[in-house]
């Protein structure tokens, strides 16, 4: 799962082929939170697809 954002010890990640509703996973160590997303401009899958080539593996 690619990390799309880091702040402090928290990593925010998106599975590009994950289930709906659109969401992100936030991890701090072994603790996880899942946040559902709503976007006015269309599916978040398009956002994840456009970010994927720019994320270092």
C-alpha positions, 0 to 999 in steps of 0.5 A: 500500500503506497504512503501518500502522506506522512506527518509525525509518526502517522502514515496515510495510505491508499490501496489503489484497488480497494473496496468502496466507499473511497477511504484512506488508512492512517497508521501509527505503529500498529494502530490503524484508523480508516477515514471515508472520503467524499469528493465533489469532483468524482471518484477518489479512484481517479485521484489514486490512479493519478498519484500512483506513478508519483509515489516511490516504491 
